[in-house]
Amino acid sequence: MLRRLIIVAGLLLGAGSRLGAQSAPPIFPPPDARMRASFERAWKQYASRDPESAARDMYVVLLNAVARNWRPDRWAGLIDLVEELHDRDPRSPTYGNYRWYRREPRPDDRNALEFSMQSAALVSALYRNRLPPDARSRFDAALALGSEGMLRHKVDVSYTNIFLMRLSNCILIGESANRPELAQRGRAWLEEWLAYTRSRGVHEFSSPTYYGVDLQDLGPLARYSRSPEVRSEAEAALRLFWTDIAANWFEPHQGIAGACSRDYGFLAGHGDLDHQLSRAGWIAPNPRGQTWPILDDLTFWNPPTGLHSLALEAPRRLAQQWGAEPWERSVHYVGRHFSLGTSGEGYGAQDRMLALLLAGGPEMPIVSFSLGYRDDPYGQTKVPTPEDHPKTNHLLPFVASVQNGREALLLESLDPVSTRNPVGGKTPIPYEGVWATLVLPSAAEVWQAERPVPPGESSIPWPEASPLFLRYGDAAAAIRLVFARDDAGTPPPAMLVRDGSALGAQRLTANLANGRPRSRVTAAIWIRAVEGLTDDAAFADFRRNFIRAQGRVRAATDGVRIDLEVPGLTGPLRMAIDLPHEKRLLLEGADPAMAKGFLNIDGRDVGGELLPAPQ
């Protein structure tokens, strides 16, 4: 293991030697018949002022048209059309921003500005000399107003993807449009993000959606910035992201695994990152292809050769910091045929605080645990947000976890008074109830203690303290709901429900409230995984050992404090929580070797080596 880490560290740290001069603008062939037809459909939609026209899409079409030298006579008109969505009122709080869609009366999602300027920045940095005079004058005016909007847009450094996108846009526009003060502002933001990440890690951690955006943000700086220092820093950040991806990689899943923030693929956990993985050759060509793949063409930065080999090695342990607090940390154990990860805190309403993956392929549902407020256990109904981007959301409970290797203890607890609406805004949560749901793949065998659950049984009562065993191939997991209280303060009944066969899923569910909860609701689970079970006898031993260990489980509460203890493989996993104040009084049993550094692989602070502090 140590030899592997030394080799990898040398590989990654030496990757900067390829840094050279600024890349020349890529050359694209003229559009083929299929692409010309797409251009024509887009032009017709935008020219008709279709209410669904989006500012971001219009700038991507402009980038594609300019890069392929298609119909220069239309470029000025296209710029005029998208600029009709620009807020030009200096008194407006969104001055310089865009409406995401034409149908909106004003800008609602302020990130529309950064996404629109992303394509505009690439036009400016790579192809501005192609613009005819009438198009260039319109384009420069749009850049000036958009740049003013980005300078006014308040973005927290923890909002990783938009913070990186804004600084990248400012650097590229500033360098190419002779705006040195804008480029310098972008560089200052880059230094701020690097300093933040050195001390706290990547805040939007392990996101299958936004890691793809982050790579798109940094790639253009590494490839096209006119500053050698910017290119060097961007490459260092890209090596960090790709190492993070490799460390969290689970090959049977064909993607990153473990606990994560902002996952829009509720069941299987795939997102925009797949586009980058496909181009790197880590996965097959992505079937979820983009309509306009030019952004990936122009932003992709090829990761260091051999990094994928690290991702294929197992077992390995990973821990990564993603915030200022010690519990804002995720832990991940990656085996050959299973992966188990937890996080000690939640970032948002699409997070996955517990994730067990089995080796059933990229579309096998992930074993996950969450508190839901809608009767939608498999996340199939997206809910509109104030920004008009529907998403699958769950509640945002208080979270505490302890993980050591291949087992973990996790608690989620919800106060209905203080919990905010997961879709944002100030409206009350539209509770249909509260359900603690453990999603399970249908393809796995399910056992209730020592009894296999026949496939034909569709709704099975689950006795309190009865363990659930999953088996798939040579891997198995033991899961027990060690504590649960509904809004009446009593242990709720649990059920194994098989109503997701069309999705390849089933669930263990406890109903904690009907409608809006009257008081706090809480649930905690203990999970242990293993692989290498070569026969039925080995699986039987695993079950018996876990059942015997249950005699040492302790779950006690006085209504204020809750104490949980389970007998771990290398020592007890313990937590003590002051629930009314949501304070972690004790978290004990984690592997101490994984407590250091913001990206720790097998006890080594690889993150600190990849992104060292400036001398």
ZAMARGU-4260 file (C-alpha; in steps of 0.2 Angstrom, whole numbers, plus 5000, padded with zeros to 4 digits):
<rodrens>
0) 5000/5000/5000 | 5014/5012/5005 | 5023/5009/4988 | 5007/5012/4979 | 5005/5029/4987
5) 5023/5034/4984 | 5022/5030/4966 | 5005/5039/4964 | 5011/5054/4973 | 5026/5055/4962
10) 5015/5053/4947 | 5003/5067/4952 | 5016/5079/4958 | 5026/5077/4943 | 5012/5080/4931
15) 5015/5098/4931 | 5031/5096/4920 | 5020/5095/4905 | 5015/5113/4908 | 5020/5123/4893
20) 5014/5138/4883 | 4996/5143/4881 | 4987/5131/4870 | 4982/5137/4852 | 4963/5139/4849
25) 4956/5122/4844 | 4951/5120/4825 | 4934/5112/4822 | 4927/5106/4805 | 4912/5114/4797
30) 4896/5107/4804 | 4889/5091/4796 | 4871/5089/4791 | 4865/5084/4808 | 4873/5099/4816
35) 4867/5111/4803 | 4849/5105/4806 | 4852/5108/4825 | 4859/5125/4822 | 4843/5129/4811
40) 4831/5123/4825 | 4840/5133/4838 | 4840/5149/4827 | 4822/5147/4823 | 4818/5145/4842
45) 4828/5160/4847 | 4822/5171/4833 | 4804/5167/4836 | 4807/5173/4854 | 4801/5156/4861
50) 4798/5158/4880 | 4808/5143/4884 | 4824/5150/4876 | 4838/5150/4889 | 4852/5163/4889
55) 4865/5149/4893 | 4860/5139/4878 | 4860/5154/4867 | 4878/5158/4871 | 4883/5139/4869
60) 4875/5140/4851 | 4885/5156/4848 | 4901/5148/4854 | 4898/5132/4843 | 4894/5143/4828
65) 4909/5154/4830 | 4921/5139/4833 | 4914/5131/4817 | 4913/5147/4807 | 4895/5144/4803
70) 4884/5158/4797 | 4894/5173/4803 | 4880/5184/4796 | 4869/5178/4810 | 4881/5181/4825
75) 4876/5199/4828 | 4858/5194/4828 | 4860/5180/4840 | 4869/5191/4852 | 4855/5204/4851
80) 4843/5190/4855 | 4852/5184/4870 | 4855/5202/4876 | 4836/5205/4877 | 4837/5194/4893
85) 4851/5205/4901 | 4846/5216/4916 | 4851/5233/4910 | 4843/5243/4925 | 4858/5250/4935
90) 4845/5252/4950 | 4841/5233/4949 | 4849/5221/4962 | 4852/5209/4947 | 4860/5223/4936
95) 4871/5214/4923 | 4863/5197/4926 | 4852/5187/4914 | 4835/5179/4915 | 4838/5160/4914
100) 4823/5159/4902 | 4815/5172/4891 | 4798/5168/4900 | 4804/5175/4916 | 4800/5193/4920
105) 4817/5196/4929 | 4833/5186/4934 | 4828/5173/4947 | 4843/5161/4946 | 4858/5173/4948
110) 4870/5159/4942 | 4863/5161/4924 | 4876/5175/4923 | 4891/5164/4926 | 4884/5150/4915
115) 4881/5162/4901 | 4898/5170/4902 | 4906/5154/4902 | 4903/5151/4884 | 4906/5170/4880
120) 4923/5169/4889 | 4928/5155/4878 | 4923/5165/4862 | 4932/5180/4869 | 4948/5170/4873
125) 4949/5159/4858 | 4939/5166/4843 | 4936/5185/4845 | 4946/5189/4830 | 4933/5179/4820
130) 4919/5191/4825 | 4914/5203/4811 | 4914/5222/4817 | 4895/5223/4820 | 4895/5206/4830
135) 4911/5211/4840 | 4904/5228/4845 | 4888/5220/4852 | 4898/5206/4860 | 4910/5218/4869
140) 4895/5227/4876 | 4888/5211/4882 | 4904/5206/4890 | 4906/5223/4898 | 4889/5222/4906
145) 4891/5203/4911 | 4908/5207/4919 | 4900/5221/4929 | 4886/5208/4934 | 4900/5195/4940
150) 4909/5208/4950 | 4893/5213/4959 | 4887/5194/4961 | 4890/5189/4979 | 4896/5171/4978
155) 4903/5162/4994 | 4919/5153/4992 | 4911/5137/4998 | 4899/5137/4983 | 4913/5128/4973
160) 4906/5127/4955 | 4900/5145/4954 | 4914/5152/4963 | 4926/5143/4951 | 4916/5148/4936
165) 4915/5166/4940 | 4934/5168/4943 | 4938/5158/4927 | 4926/5169/4917 | 4934/5185/4924
170) 4952/5179/4920 | 4948/5174/4902 | 4938/5189/4898 | 4950/5201/4907 | 4965/5193/4898
175) 4957/5193/4880 | 4947/5209/4881 | 4961/5220/4888 | 4953/5222/4905 | 4968/5219/4916
180) 4959/5224/4932 | 4945/5211/4928 | 4959/5197/4926 | 4967/5203/4942 | 4950/5201/4952
185) 4948/5184/4945 | 4966/5179/4950 | 4963/5186/4968 | 4947/5175/4969 | 4958/5160/4963
190) 4970/5163/4977 | 4956/5164/4989 | 4949/5147/4983 | 4966/5139/4984 | 4968/5145/5002
195) 4951/5140/5007 | 4953/5122/4999 | 4970/5120/5008 | 4962/5122/5025 | 4945/5115/5022
200) 4944/5104/5006 | 4932/5105/4992 | 4915/5110/5000 | 4904/5103/4986 | 4912/5086/4990
205) 4911/5071/4978 | 4896/5078/4968 | 4893/5067/4953 | 4885/5083/4945 | 4896/5097/4950
210) 4913/5089/4949 | 4910/5089/4930 | 4906/5108/4931 | 4922/5111/4942 | 4933/5102/4929
215) 4925/5113/4915 | 4928/5129/4925 | 4947/5125/4928 | 4951/5117/4911 | 4951/5133/4901
220) 4963/5141/4914 | 4975/5127/4912 | 4974/5127/4893 | 4971/5145/4888 | 4976/5157/4901
225) 4990/5169/4896 | 4998/5169/4913 | 5010/5154/4917 | 5006/5156/4936 | 4987/5154/4932
230) 4990/5139/4921 | 5001/5131/4935 | 4988/5134/4949 | 4974/5128/4938 | 4983/5112/4934
235) 4987/5109/4953 | 4968/5111/4956 | 4964/5099/4942 | 4976/5086/4949 | 4967/5088/4965
240) 4950/5085/4958 | 4956/5070/4948 | 4965/5062/4963 | 4949/5065/4973 | 4939/5056/4959
245) 4951/5042/4958 | 4951/5039/4977 | 4932/5039/4977 | 4931/5028/4962 | 4921/5011/4963
250) 4925/5002/4947 | 4909/4991/4946 | 4899/5007/4948 | 4909/5015/4934 | 4909/5031/4944
255) 4913/5040/4960 | 4905/5032/4976 | 4903/5035/4994 | 4894/5049/5003 | 4892/5065/4992
260) 4885/5082/4991 | 4872/5088/4977 | 4868/5071/4968 | 4854/5074/4956 | 4854/5055/4952
265) 4844/5049/4967 | 4845/5030/4964 | 4861/5027/4954 | 4871/5043/4957 | 4877/5048/4940
270) 4878/5065/4933 | 4888/5078/4922 | 4905/5071/4928 | 4901/5056/4916 | 4905/5067/4901
275) 4923/5070/4908 | 4925/5052/4913 | 4921/5047/4896 | 4933/5058/4887 | 4947/5052/4899
280) 4943/5034/4894 | 4938/5029/4912 | 4921/5024/4906 | 4913/5020/4889 | 4906/5034/4878
285) 4892/5043/4889 | 4875/5038/4883 | 4869/5054/4892 | 4877/5064/4879 | 4875/5083/4878
290) 4866/5092/4864 | 4881/5104/4862 | 4897/5095/4867 | 4908/5109/4862 | 4910/5114/4881
295) 4918/5098/4884 | 4929/5099/4868 | 4936/5116/4874 | 4937/5113/4892 | 4943/5095/4894
300) 4960/5093/4903 | 4967/5075/4902 | 4971/5068/4919 | 4988/5061/4923 | 4992/5045/4914
305) 4991/5030/4926 | 4979/5039/4938 | 4965/5027/4933 | 4976/5012/4938 | 4975/5019/4956
310) 4956/5020/4955 | 4956/5001/4951 | 4966/4996/4966 | 4957/4990/4982 | 4955/4990/4996
315) 4958/5008/5001 | 4952/5020/5014 | 4948/5038/5011 | 4943/5053/5022 | 4941/5071/5016
320) 4937/5087/5024 | 4924/5099/5016 | 4921/5112/5028 | 4927/5121/5044 | 4920/5110/5057
325) 4928/5094/5062 | 4912/5084/5058 | 4911/5091/5040 | 4921/5076/5034 | 4917/5061/5024
330) 4924/5044/5026 | 4924/5030/5012 | 4930/5012/5012 | 4932/5005/4994 | 4933/4986/4992
335) 4933/4976/4976 | 4915/4972/4977 | 4907/4985/4989 | 4910/5002/4994 | 4904/5011/5010
340) 4904/5029/5014 | 4896/5041/5026 | 4897/5060/5030 | 4896/5068/5047 | 4886/5083/5041
345) 4874/5087/5026 | 4878/5101/5013 | 4861/5102/5005 | 4844/5093/5000 | 4852/5082/4987
350) 4866/5075/4998 | 4869/5056/5001 | 4874/5055/5019 | 4876/5036/5018 | 4880/5026/5003
355) 4883/5007/5001 | 4887/5001/4983 | 4887/4983/4977 | 4895/4977/4962 | 4879/4976/4951
360) 4884/4988/4938 | 4882/5007/4935 | 4863/5007/4936 | 4861/4997/4952 | 4852/5007/4965
365) 4864/5013/4979 | 4859/5008/4997 | 4856/5025/5004 | 4847/5032/5020 | 4837/5048/5021
370) 4822/5057/5029 | 4809/5061/5016 | 4794/5072/5017 | 4785/5066/5002 | 4778/5049/4997
375) 4792/5047/4984 | 4804/5035/4992 | 4814/5032/4975 | 4816/5050/4971 | 4806/5050/4955
380) 4797/5066/4956 | 4807/5082/4954 | 4800/5097/4964 | 4801/5115/4957 | 4813/5127/4966
385) 4811/5146/4967 | 4824/5146/4953 | 4813/5135/4942 | 4825/5121/4941 | 4816/5105/4948
390) 4826/5093/4958 | 4823/5078/4969 | 4825/5083/4987 | 4824/5076/5004 | 4824/5084/5021
395) 4839/5093/5029 | 4841/5084/5046 | 4854/5085/5059 | 4867/5072/5055 | 4880/5063/5065
400) 4891/5048/5060 | 4906/5037/5065 | 4914/5026/5052 | 4929/5015/5054 | 4933/5005/5038
405) 4919/4994/5033 | 4907/4998/5046 | 4898/5014/5052 | 4885/5021/5064 | 4874/5036/5057
410) 4860/5046/5065 | 4848/5058/5057 | 4836/5069/5067 | 4824/5082/5062 | 4816/5097/5072
415) 4801/5103/5062 | 4802/5120/5069 | 4820/5124/5064 | 4821/5114/5048 | 4820/5124/5032
420) 4811/5120/5016 | 4823/5109/5006 | 4818/5118/4990 | 4823/5135/4996 | 4813/5150/5000
425) 4804/5154/5016 | 4788/5144/5012 | 4783/5130/5025 | 4788/5112/5020 | 4773/5104/5012
430) 4774/5088/5023 | 4765/5073/5017 | 4773/5064/5032 | 4791/5060/5037 | 4798/5043/5032
435) 4815/5036/5037 | 4819/5026/5021 | 4834/5014/5017 | 4834/5011/4998 | 4840/4993/4993
440) 4843/4985/4976 | 4831/4972/4971 | 4844/4961/4964 | 4852/4958/4981 | 4846/4944/4992
445) 4837/4950/5008 | 4837/4941/5025 | 4828/4945/5040 | 4840/4938/5054 | 4842/4920/5049
450) 4827/4919/5037 | 4828/4923/5019 | 4814/4934/5013 | 4806/4925/4998 | 4805/4936/4982
455) 4786/4935/4981 | 4783/4944/4998 | 4780/4962/4994 | 4776/4970/5011 | 4785/4962/5026
460) 4784/4969/5044 | 4801/4971/5051 | 4802/4968/5070 | 4812/4981/5081 | 4830/4976/5083
465) 4829/4963/5069 | 4845/4965/5058 | 4843/4965/5039 | 4856/4956/5028 | 4860/4960/5010
470) 4870/4948/4999 | 4876/4951/4981 | 4889/4940/4974 | 4903/4938/4987 | 4899/4954/4996
475) 4886/4956/5010 | 4880/4969/5022 | 4872/4969/5039 | 4860/4983/5043 | 4851/4987/5059
480) 4840/5001/5064 | 4847/5004/5081 | 4836/5019/5086 | 4820/5026/5080 | 4807/5038/5087
485) 4792/5045/5079 | 4784/5062/5083 | 4775/5054/5097 | 4791/5049/5105 | 4788/5030/5102
490) 4797/5017/5091 | 4788/5016/5075 | 4785/5000/5066 | 4796/4996/5051 | 4792/4988/5034
495) 4801/4980/5020 | 4792/4986/5005 | 4795/4980/4987 | 4786/4993/4977 | 4801/4998/4966
500) 4803/4983/4955 | 4802/4993/4939 | 4817/5004/4946 | 4827/4989/4952 | 4824/4995/4970
505) 4815/4990/4986 | 4815/4999/5004 | 4815/4997/5022 | 4804/5011/5029 | 4799/5018/5046
510) 4785/5031/5046 | 4790/5044/5058 | 4775/5056/5056 | 4759/5058/5047 | 4759/5076/5039
515) 4769/5089/5048 | 4778/5081/5063 | 4772/5087/5080 | 4790/5086/5088 | 4807/5080/5084
520) 4809/5063/5075 | 4825/5053/5075 | 4832/5037/5067 | 4850/5029/5068 | 4857/5014/5059
525) 4872/5003/5060 | 4879/4995/5045 | 4893/4983/5042 | 4899/4976/5025 | 4911/4962/5020
530) 4917/4954/5004 | 4925/4937/5000 | 4911/4926/5006 | 4914/4912/4994 | 4900/4901/5000
535) 4884/4899/5010 | 4893/4894/5026 | 4904/4910/5025 | 4888/4921/5024 | 4880/4911/5038
540) 4895/4915/5049 | 4894/4933/5045 | 4876/4933/5050 | 4878/4924/5066 | 4893/4935/5071
545) 4883/4951/5068 | 4868/4944/5078 | 4878/4939/5092 | 4886/4956/5093 | 4869/4964/5095
550) 4869/4960/5113 | 4881/4974/5115 | 4871/4987/5106 | 4867/5002/5118 | 4854/5015/5114
555) 4848/5026/5128 | 4839/5043/5129 | 4832/5054/5142 | 4822/5064/5130 | 4836/5076/5128
560) 4853/5067/5126 | 4854/5051/5116 | 4869/5039/5118 | 4872/5025/5105 | 4885/5012/5105
565) 4888/4997/5094 | 4902/4984/5095 | 4913/4988/5080 | 4926/4976/5072 | 4940/4985/5080
570) 4932/4993/5095 | 4915/5001/5099 | 4907/5015/5088 | 4900/5028/5100 | 4890/5044/5099
575) 4882/5055/5112 | 4871/5069/5105 | 4862/5084/5114 | 4847/5083/5102 | 4838/5099/5107
580) 4853/5109/5104 | 4860/5098/5090 | 4877/5096/5098 | 4889/5082/5095 | 4895/5078/5113
585) 4904/5062/5108 | 4910/5054/5092 | 4921/5039/5095 | 4928/5024/5086 | 4934/5031/5070
590) 4951/5026/5063 | 4963/5040/5070 | 4974/5038/5055 | 4961/5045/5044 | 4958/5061/5054
595) 4972/5071/5046 | 4973/5081/5030 | 4959/5087/5019 | 4961/5072/5007 | 4968/5057/5016
600) 4971/5041/5007 | 4976/5026/5017 | 4982/5038/5031 | 4992/5049/5020 | 4988/5068/5017
605) 4989/5067/4998 | 4979/5083/4997 | 4992/5093/5006 | 5005/5086/4994 | 4995/5090/4979
610) 4990/5108/4985 | 5004/5113/4996 | 5004/5130/5005 | 5014/5144/4996 | 5031/5146/5003
</rodrens>
